[in-house]
């Protein structure tokens, strides 16, 4: 659901469709009717979660896992965009930029306030060759201001060379700025020390020297 303007986004790291069993837990289904009832409960719970997100102004779901088809269905039904299969590095970066933790609608109620939501300035699909991506603009919650750089080349090998060259350039700049900061800090300490020594002199001491 591509959208422009300011959006609210939440980050999740597990499937929003509830499961009937967990690690070390068995679910005994004794009849087809009982099985259908369990599936209806899972579907109803999934729809309730998506309704709660939409009512809270959330228009974008950023997921570190692949979501169940029912989650995608109800997300489309309520006009919520879904970005799936984010890597752990991407999840960590989003958390750092937006200052949010993953949302988890745990417990029997899904009506709690959605406090952990990020502000997104735009969300648009991006097709590069045969690969599908999404272009998202975040409003930073801290001192770090995110920037975007897209590298595109005819073959992956050239892209990797360009990425390695840029990585090396950024590494060199970081080292350079650290060296400049250290020199400025050393200069400041030197000046402060010299000032302290001068202020400690008295006319009598200077005469003796």
N, C-alpha and C positions, 0 to 999 in steps of 0.2 A: 504494500500500500504506500507507494511513494508520496511524500508529503513535504511541503515547504513550511517556513515559519518556525517559531519556537515550539518544541515538543517536549513532553516528559518521557523519559526512558527509564526502564528498570533492568537490572542485570540479574540473571539467574544462572545457577550452576547445576541444576537438576531438572528432570522432566516435571512439568506442572501437572501432568495427569497422574492422579494417585495410583498407587499399586496396592494390590490386595495382600501381598506378602512382602516380607523383608528378609534380610539375612538371618537364618536360623528360625524362621517362622513358616509354618505350613498352613495352607488354606485348603480346607476340605470342602469340595463342592459335591453334593450328593444328588443333585438333579439338574436337568437342563434349565428348569425354571429358576432355580437358585443362581445358576450361572448367568442367566440373562439379567436377573435382578442386580447382581454384582456389577455387571457391565453398565447397566443403566445408572447405578450409583456413581461409578467412575466418570461417566459422561456428564452427569449432572454436576458433580463436583468440579470438573474441568470447566464447564460453562460458567459456574459461579465465580471461579477464580478470574476468568477473562472478563466477566461483567464487572467484577470489583476493580480490576485494573483500569478498565475503560471509564468507569464512574469516577475514578481518582484522577482522570485526565491523562493517563498513560497511553501513548500512541505508538510506542516502540519497545519491543522486547528483545533484549540482547542475551543470547543463550550460549553457554559454554558446552552444551550437549545438543544432540539432535532431538527435537521435540516430537511427541507422538502426533499422529495424523489428526487426532481429535483436537489437540491444542491448536494446530494450524487452521483447522476448520472453524473453530470458535473465534480465533483471532481475526480471520477474514470477516466473519460474520459481524464482529464488533469494530472493524476498521483499525485493528492493531497490526502494525508491521512486525515481522519476526526475522531476526538475523540469527542463524543457527551455527553450531559447530565452531565457535570461537576457540582459539587455542588458549592454553593457560597463560601465555605471555600477553595475549590481547586482553584477556579478562583482567589481569593484573594492571595493565596499562590504563584501561578504562577506569578501574577503581582509583588509580593514582590521579588521573586527570580530573575525574568528576567528583572524587571524594565520597564515593558510595560503596556500600557493601552489598553482596548478593541478596536479593529478595527471596524470602522463603515463606510461603503461605502455610505454615505448619499449624497443627492443632485442629480443633473442631470448627473454629470460626475463621472465615476469610474476610471478615468485615473490619479488621484493624486498619489503622491509618497507614498509608504508604509513605513513609518518611524518607526512605532511601531511594530517591529518584534523581536522575541527572537531567540537566537542561541541554537539549539538542537543537541546534539552529537550523539544520536541514538533514534530510535522509533521502538519498537517491541511488537507484541501482546503477552499477557501472560494469560494462561489458568490455573486457580486454581479450581480444582473440576469442578463444572458446571458453574462457574462464569468466565466471560471474562473481562480481564483488559488490560491495555496497560502500558508498561514500557518505560519511557521517561527520557533521561538524559539532564539536563539543564546546560548551562554555566552561572554561576551567574554573574550578572551585578554589584553586590555590595559586601559588606564585608561578607555577609552570604554565606556559601558554602553548597549546598544541599547534603544530604546523603539519602540512600535508605535502608529500612529495611522491609523485607517481612516476616510476621508471617503466618504459615500454620499449621493447626491442623485438626484432623478427624471430629470434630464437632465445631460449633460456640461457644459453652459455654467455651471450653478449650481455644480457640483463644482469647475470651474476657478476660479470666483470665490472660493469658500471656500478653495481651496488657495492662491490668490494672497494673500488676506487673512492666512492663517496664516503664509505665507512672509514677508510684510511685518512681522508681529508678531515673529517669531523674529529677523529681521534687526535690528529696533529693539532687542530685548533684548540681542543680541550687542553692538551698538554701545554700549548703556548699560553693560554689564558691562565692556567694554574701557575706557570712560571712567573708571569707578570704579576699576579696577585701576591705570590710569595715575595717577589722583589719589592713591591710596594709596601707589604707588611714589614719587611726587614728594614726598609728605609724609614718607615714611621717609628719603629722601635729604636733605631739608631738616633733619630732626631730627638725623640723623647729622652733617651739616655743622655745625650749630649746636653740637652737643656737642663736635665737634673744635675749634671756635674757642674755646669756653669753656675747654676743657682746656689750650689753649695759652697762656692768660693767666697771668701771675705777679703777685703782690701789687705788685711794683715797677712793672710796666707799668700796672696799674690806677691806681696813685697818680699816675703821670705824666699819664695821660689825664685 
